[in-house]
Amino acid sequence: DDILDFTAQNLDVIVMAVSIVSFEDTLRCLQQALKSSSPSPLITDVLSVKEHARKAMLTHLPNSASILCTHPMFGPDSGRDTWRSLPFVYDRVRIHDDAIDRCERFLSIFESEGCRMVQLTCRQHDVYAANSQFLTHLIGRTLGETGLSLRKTPIDTKGFESVLRLVETTCDDSFDLFYGLYRYNTHSK
């Protein structure tokens, strides 16, 4: 009932901000309710893996749904002070004529906050992310789990300060994110 009430609100945009591992189940819950939603809202996600998001949305959402895949390449730690110059990746997977304006208005939110807007296919995103984001999380988590006493000292080099920040930011993220980056990005293998 909650999902039917939610979709009955005639929403312009629905942002799927859930974990990678729960994304498909969440879409399945939304699927039936969207079939009777008119006009169909723009559906967008903020997952860290894009091919999985794209495939799942194309599979589970009705053809009437417009789909925009996005990934703000920052989180609560790295985007804490500002979003200026931080990359915001997007792919207009399926945008119907009646959703073009909604799509552009949604993207303009991030552009007006100073994000560096990067249009990539979902595949291109995942190839790059496997090389950067997954590797970063793998190294940060590995160092964080080693049991070494990694802590600030009065003589730290800039490199070691970077290592400490890497461990802190990656270990602050959920294990579900780390697992999802590996499990659902075929390029991380």
N, C-alpha and C positions, 0 to 999 in steps of 0.2 A: 504493500500500500504506500509506503514512504516513497518508493521510486516512482510510482504513478503520480503521486502528489507533486513530486519534484518536477517531472517532465510536463505536467499539466500547467506549469507556470509560464508557458510560452517563452522560454529562455532564448536569447539570441545566441549564446555561446555556452557550452559545457566544457570545463577544463577537467580533464581526467588527471588528477594529481594523487595517484596511488602508487604503491610499491610496484616494481617490475614484476615480482612474483604473484601479485594479486590482480594484475591488470586484466588478464583475460577473463577471470571470474567476474570481475566488476563489469566488464563489457557485456557479458552474458546476462547479467541482471538488468542492464540498461536496454538491451536489444529489443525485447518485447514492448517495453513502454514507448520506445521511439517509433515503432511502427505506426502507432496511432497519433503521433505528435505532428501537428501541422501548424505552421511551417516547421520543417525539421531544423533544429539548431545546428550551428557549426560545432563540430566535436573536435577538440584539440587535446593533446596530451603534453606532458612535460617529462616523459621518461628519458632515462639516460641511454637507452638502446632504441634505435629508430626502426630498423627493419622488422623487429618483432612487433612494435606498436603498429606500424603500417599494415602488416599482414593481418594482425588480430582485428584491427578496425575494419579493414576491407572484408574480412570474413564474417564478423559478428554484427556490424551495423547495417541498417537497411540502405539500399542504393540511393535513397532520397537524402541521406545524411552527407553533408559536406565534411571533409576530413582535412585537418591541418596538423601535421606532425611538427612539434617544436621541442627544443632542448635548450633552456637557459644554461650556458656552460659555467654556472656558478651556483653556489648554494648559500646557506645562512652564514657560513664563515667567510668565504671569499667575496660575497656580495654584501657583507654587513654594512659597510660605510657608504658604498656607492655602486651603481651598476654601470657607471660611465666607462665606456671602452671595453666592457666585458662582452664576450661573444654570445649572441642569441641565434641559434641555428633553427631554420625552419624549412619545411617542404610542403608546398601546396599539393597534397596528394590527390584530392578530389574536391574541387570547389565549384559548386553549381552557380549559375548566373545569379540566383537570388541571394547567394551568400558572399559574393565578392566584396561588397561593402563591409559586412560584418568581419570578414577575414582581415581586410586592410585596417579597420579600426582596432581590432585586437592586436595586430602586429605593431600598430602605431603607439600603443601603450609602452612597449619596450624601446622603440625607437626614440620616443620623447624623453625617456629616462636616460638616454645616452648610450644604450647598448649598441654594440657593433653588430649590425644585422648581417647574417651569413646565410645565404640561400644555398642549400646542398640537398642532393637526393638523400634518402634515408640510408642507402648503401654507402655513399661517400662518407656520411657522418660516422657510420659504424666502423668503417675501415680506419678513419682517423682516430676515433675514440679508442679503438683497441690498442693503437700505438701510443696514445697519450693517457687517456683517463684510466683505462684498466691497468696499464703498467704502473701509473702513479699510485693507484689504490693497492695494487699487489705489493709494491715496494714499501709503502707506508705501513700497511697492515703487518707485513712480515717483520719489519723493524720494531713495530709496536708490540708484537707478540713474542719477541725473542727473549724477553726477560732481562735484556741489557738495561742498565741504569742510564737511560738517555735523559740527561737533564742539562739545563743551562749552567754554564760556568762563566767566570769572569774573563776568560780568554778565548771564548768561542770565535771561530772564523765565520765569515759570511756563509760559507758552504754548510757548516754544521748548523747554523741558525736556520738555514733552509731545510735541512733534514728534520730538525725539531718541528718546524711548521708543517712539514709534510706528514709526519707521524701524527701530530695533533689533529690536523684537518681530516685525514682519512680515517683515523680511529674514532673520530666524533660521528662519522656517518654510520648508518645502520649496517649490520652484517648483510641484511637483505639486499642492500644496494650493491655491495661487493659481490655477493653471490649472483645477483642479476646481471651485473656487468660481464661476468664470466659465462654464465649459463645461457643467456639470451642474446649475446653478441657472438655470432659464429666466427668472427674475425679475431676473437680473443683467445682462441684455442691454440 
